[in-house]
Amino acid sequence: MAGRGLALLRRSDPAADLVGHLRALTEAVELCEGRVPDDVLAEARRVVEQADRRLALSGSATVVALAGATGSGKSSMFNALSGTDLATVGVRRPTTAHAMAATWGGDAAADLLDWLKVPRRHALERDPEAAEALDGLVLLDLPDHDSTERQHRIEVDRLVQLVDMLIWVVDPQKYADAALHDRYLIPLAQHAGVMMIALNQADRLTPAEREQCLTDLRRLLDREGLGGVDVLAVSAATGEGMEVLRERLVRRVADKQTAARRLAADVAVAAQKLRAASGTTEVTPLSRAGVSTLTSQVAEAAGVPVVTAAVGQAWRLRGGLATGWPVLAWIAKFKPDPLRRLHLDRLGAGRKRPEIDPAQVGRTSLPATSGVQKARVDTALRTLADQAAAGLTRGWADAVRRAARSGQDTLPDRVDRAIATTDLDLAGHRRWWQAVRVLQWLLVAAVVAGLGWLGAAFVLAYLQLPPLPEVLWWGFPAPTVLVLGGVLAGLLVAGLARIGVEVGARRRTARARQVLRAAIATVTGELVVAPVRAEQERYEQARLALDRAAA
């Protein structure tokens, strides 16, 4: 928005803070889109566009409007300041809804008046001295703000929003008129630096009456927050006070900052309204407890307890097959593997998987989420969103809640895929299984050797052949020692190995719970926590931008 108009201001206007304020307001409007009532955003957007357009048109010109009620004498003042009879006075005033403009200097500010939509315009260059002093002044005579014609009031309201400076012309009878104060002066309290009150027809008052009127008007303005507005007693008819008024206009025109002051006030007012609608409360950071609770509920609903239990069971089964007594272990082979039953071991059970391609993994066979589990997940989501939205205005709070649920539809599939692609680390930490297996098969070989020895002795005895030499170990026949010792030693080794397998199963279960929870935390962080924090960050950026714009 703030384009070439801002560039022009930066080069020519000392009030360069307006550039930053306009940019801040533009940023805030974009950030607040959809989170703040449309009418507030539309007003802020109008101010930004108006400021950019105004600065791009006749940046050196100063537009001053004479505004007042019927009979206040503003047309006489317009003629007195311009040294013309352009404005028709009194009962001869035309019933027109358009303002009249008088311009000083070589630049007639035609583009500016086109933008202001002021068709009645006159360039004044007859008085070289006055033209030089007021070079750049565009003086407007507005319709009566209390006119019975609605179109007249609409025109006044439109131009009051656009001009650089307002001189409210009042008379001793209606200077306290509620229509003026309630409709214009009080709403424009923050524009006091670009407004002036001219108490016209001062020649009709005695010095005491004039002093009383000025004092009363000053007290009224101070009470309405308009203490910074200049008040001047003048008489357009006699010229009293007009020279002072002209000098003040000359100073305003000369410093070339009136337009910037008006725009700065507009920006500040728009920023304050937008800030009130957007909110000033700092966001509440998401607590670790809230995020952890959400992860826990999602993990339970996704079947992580079932998976961790299956990990322990699978480790015990596989460890028993590897380290148990081979005869009994052979029987255990007919038991189903818990992880295979859940479709969690399709990429090669027992093999180290450095990287898993999610595209190669389908859905698991975990139990369906129950209604209670879904309700707990929904409660955790709502609690997290409510915590993140605490203290925010309704629009921002709703946006935070929408962000928390933005990934709710894809959350179950993503969590299931995360579980399916998580390496449960069942391929490592079992080298000792191989040593035990070798030992078990050596013991089996001893049993087989003992049985063969006993079988050979039986055959020789049956055939009445000479018996084998008798061999005693520890007072027992060697074949008996081989058979019974092999069996007993195999069972003892299997029992001791079972203890090690159980310890490993508990460790694998704990680690599976940890890595699965971490995987699910990554998913909830991406689909829930990240969108919520992004919305909070957007709010904070808008809040800080509005602070800068309203400064």
Number of C-alpha atoms within 10 A of each C-alpha: 16 20 14 14 20 24 15 16 22 15 9 14 18 13 16 15 16 23 20 15 24 28 19 22 28 24 17 29 25 12 19 23 13 13 20 21 14 12 10 19 24 14 16 25 20 13 25 24 17 18 25 23 20 22 23 19 19 20 21 22 27 28 26 24 27 25 25 28 22 18 16 24 23 29 29 23 24 26 18 20 18 19 13 12 12 17 21 13 17 13 7 8 11 11 11 13 18 17 24 21 25 22 27 26 20 13 14 21 24 16 12 20 19 11 13 16 13 17 13 12 19 15 16 19 15 10 11 13 10 17 17 15 19 23 24 25 27 26 25 25 24 28 29 25 22 15 15 10 14 11 14 21 17 14 18 23 15 12 19 18 16 20 22 24 26 25 21 23 25 25 24 19 10 16 24 16 11 11 13 18 16 12 12 15 20 17 13 20 19 19 24 21 18 25 24 20 22 27 25 27 23 23 16 12 13 10 11 9 13 18 13 13 21 18 13 14 18 18 13 16 22 13 11 15 16 21 16 16 19 16 19 17 24 23 21 21 15 12 14 16 17 21 13 13 17 17 13 13 18 18 13 19 23 19 12 20 22 24 27 25 19 24 28 25 21 23 26 26 21 25 32 18 18 26 23 14 19 26 21 18 13 14 18 13 12 17 12 9 10 17 19 14 18 27 24 19 19 28 25 18 23 24 19 21 16 15 22 23 19 21 27 25 19 21 25 20 21 20 21 24 21 23 28 27 25 20 12 13 18 12 10 15 13 8 8 11 17 20 23 15 14 18 16 26 19 14 16 10 14 13 11 14 15 6 9 13 8 12 8 9 16 14 14 19 15 17 11 10 14 11 10 10 18 16 13 19 21 17 14 21 25 16 17 24 25 17 19 25 24 16 16 21 18 15 17 24 22 16 19 28 23 17 22 25 19 15 17 16 10 10 19 16 14 16 23 20 20 22 25 24 23 19 19 23 17 22 15 9 10 16 9 13 20 12 12 19 19 14 16 24 16 14 24 21 15 20 23 16 16 22 17 14 17 18 13 14 19 14 12 13 13 9 10 9 10 9 13 13 7 9 11 12 11 8 8 10 14 17 24 17 18 24 23 15 17 23 19 15 18 25 18 14 19 25 16 13 20 17 11 17 24 17 14 19 23 18 14 22 22 15 16 25 20 14 16 24 21 16 20 27 23 16 22 23 17 14 21 26 24 15 20 26 19 13 23 25 13 16 27 18 17 26 23 17 25 29 19 19 28 23 13
